[in-house]
Amino acid sequence: MAHRLATGKYLTYLVLVSLAFLVPPTTSWAASHYVRSGATGTRSGADWTNAYTDLPASLVRGDVYYVAAGTYGPHTFNDAISGTSVITIQAATIADHGTGTGWNDAYQGQATFSKSIPSGNVWTFNTDYYTVSGVYGCSPTSTCGIKIDKSNETAMGCGAAKNAIHITSATGVGHITLQYLEVKGTGNTAPDPNNITDSGIFSATANHDIYWGHLWVHDQGGLWLIIDGNSNVTIEHSWFRNNHSTPLCHAEGIALRSGNATTGNTNLTIRYNRFENADGTAYIGTPVNLGLSGPTSSNWYVYGNVFFYNAATSNGQSKAGGVFQIFSIKIAGDFSFYSNTISTLDAGPLSSGSCNILFTGSATTSVQLLTVRNNVWYGCAGLVFVPGTGASGLVTQVWDHNSYYSMPLSGNLSEPSEQSLSGNPFRKVSQSPGADDFRLTGDTSAWTALGAPYNIDSDGLIRSSSRGAYQFTPSSRPSSATNLIVR
């Protein structure tokens, strides 16, 4: 009997052990740590009373670091990787702040990271697998949970001011998620030689699997964003406003470059963003790609964005040379420009800009396929011309089902799906503060139906008919569009 009881207990033990191995791992196993400037406890990070007063130099893989409102210093993320284990840094909120020990609701608020001694990057990522989230907010009118601030930078000269966020390593960094972050620049608009050319984010050669979402990037003395030969990059639901370019330190809003002779930018998605008041070459440009002898970029998908100029929010600089300027580069596969809205890029004060997608010529540029479809242009002083194939550097081009409001006859003049109208098609768009509601007051002519993911607009609505960045909804019916011309 004793033997049978022992055997039964042993079998029960084996069953329990076996079941334990079948239980999947959960994130609840991750430890939580707490960061609060001004904390006066043991500073062990164990709870809000004993919180770290800044991010510790070494972080633990798989763990979560909650950050309270306050001011913090720069940080270098160089923790050794452990498989695919992610380190998470996130703003603490009333709804999600980990332990309740020592918590005060006043700890929810913006956590600002900056350098007390100017010059150099505020954040540097040297290893893989990080998620940083400000959790909430992030627009000109909504505070982000985390802010990366370069406004105290003083280093002058091209590139001397470095970046708010720098992502780099000798072999490339991957699996970095940055979301709900404000990235504030110096706001410098001085002419040469006193310009401060800080950039918002710089992602260096061979980086991969990078996600940027719900960012508020503004007032850089140089560029908003530099991407050097990355793969599998998504930029979405972000707002970019005001950069700066000078003759000696020339810039654009976003630079898509090749960091060396072997790596281009591949599988790049830019969607549902707002790009406001760019200065320099273009809103998006392609410097430093080494021309026809350089590396090949491929598969760029640009859809659901708004590119616009608003004098009321401008830093007073000249307008950018175009929506895109494509030069000195090889692009294979798809280059798709779908369902975007382009507004007054060359109108109003400082009429130096252009509403065009520009190609500099086949001597330095080769683009396999450009598709421009379902876009809305509004209020451009000059016409929007189709680059054409051959001499432009384009091999194949598709340009149809676009609409042009209150501007010269533009686009593919022989294509019957192209539409020209007078009037302002938007709910509230002008050269005034806050006049940036680009939702439609009336529907456009029919779009070219596209499948997923291009059939979703920035608000998450299923597209069924509309051109431009937003699907028309009847909540604001009256249309100001008149005098329809369909070609």
Secondary structure as UniProt FT lines:
FT   HELIX           2..22
FT   HELIX           27..29
FT   STRAND          32..35
FT   TURN            37..38
FT   TURN            49..50
FT   TURN            61..62
FT   STRAND          64..67
FT   STRAND          70..72
FT   STRAND          75..77
FT   TURN            83..84
FT   STRAND          87..91
FT   TURN            101..102
FT   HELIX           105..107
FT   STRAND          111..114
FT   STRAND          123..125
FT   STRAND          130..133
FT   TURN            140..141
FT   STRAND          146..149
FT   TURN            151..152
FT   TURN            158..161
FT   STRAND          163..167
FT   STRAND          174..179
FT   STRAND          181..184
FT   TURN            192..193
FT   STRAND          199..203
FT   TURN            205..206
FT   STRAND          208..213
FT   STRAND          216..218
FT   STRAND          225..228
FT   STRAND          231..236
FT   STRAND          239..241
FT   STRAND          254..257
FT   STRAND          266..271
FT   STRAND          274..276
FT   STRAND          284..285
FT   HELIX           291..293
FT   STRAND          296..303
FT   STRAND          306..308
FT   HELIX           311..313
FT   STRAND          324..326
FT   STRAND          330..338
FT   STRAND          341..343
FT   TURN            345..346
FT   STRAND          357..359
FT   TURN            362..364
FT   STRAND          366..373
FT   STRAND          376..378
FT   TURN            391..392
FT   STRAND          394..400
FT   STRAND          403..405
FT   TURN            413..414
FT   TURN            416..417
FT   STRAND          419..422
FT   STRAND          426..429
FT   TURN            433..434
FT   STRAND          436..440
FT   TURN            452..455
FT   TURN            458..459
FT   HELIX           474..476
FT   STRAND          482..486
//
